[in-house]
Amino acid sequence: MAAESGLSRSTVGRIWKAFGLQPHRVETFKLSNDPQFKVRDVVGLYLDPPERALVLCVDERSQIQALDRSAPVLPMMPGLPERRTHDHVRHGITTLFAALDVATGQVITSVHRRDRAVEFKKFLAKLDNEVPADLDVHLVCDNYSTHKHPTVKRWLAAHPRFHMHVTPTYSSWLNRVERWFGLLTDTRLRRATHTCLRALENDLRAWTAAWNDDPKPFIWTKTADEILDRLALHLQRIPGAGH
């Protein structure tokens, strides 16, 4: 920009700083194509949960790989960072089903080798056993095909205390359990090594148990109107977004 404008680099830098411009940064976004965009249903559960009920944010983290490095990790030393090989050895994949209690931060999990309607139904049965029978259960889920499978629909019909609330398409940020999955990835999985699939699954269970010893709920603050107003402002900046 300095070369094109004829200004010095320091002047360009001062202008960028004065207006809060950071042209080196790029972020991504995804707009929902859901014509109804039922944000009020989910946000209403977070801000004003029903009495005598539990609100659980439910999802699965599939394709979690048990990865081991092809050589031992070299530990950090004075003046040197931790070093590890660029390649790794795969020992299989597993799926972690999780239900986050939005009120307490407690998480109920289940580990399965596959990610099908059968496994999701088993997880729902586990929730049914662990949630007190006198409470209704409101589930916040995405519109993944497994969650809408006829097997799951029949199970829900047979258990009327369970109520499914589906987030709009491309709106995983509305599901609080995604934040928990992010913490799991950042604090445990990203730099971990596992020599077998069972070691990975035991690690997932251990991390969940440690979390539940001192759970921290994710507090939702935005109202549905604030979200919709922010979305409207965003759409105004995108040519043709309203069509």
Secondary structure, 3 states (H helix, E strand, C coil): CHHHHCCCHHHHHHHHHHCCCCCCCCCCCCCCCCCCCCHHHHHHHHHCCCCCEEEEEEEEEEEEEEEEECCCCECCECCECCECCCCEEEEEEEEEEEEEECCCCCEEEEEECCCCHHHHHHHHHHHHHHCCCCCEEEEEECCCHHHHCHHHHHHHHHCCCEEEEECCCCCHHHCCHHHHHHHHHHHHHCCCCCCCHHHHHHHHHHHHHHHHHCCCCCCCCCCHHHHHHHHHHHHHCCCCCCC
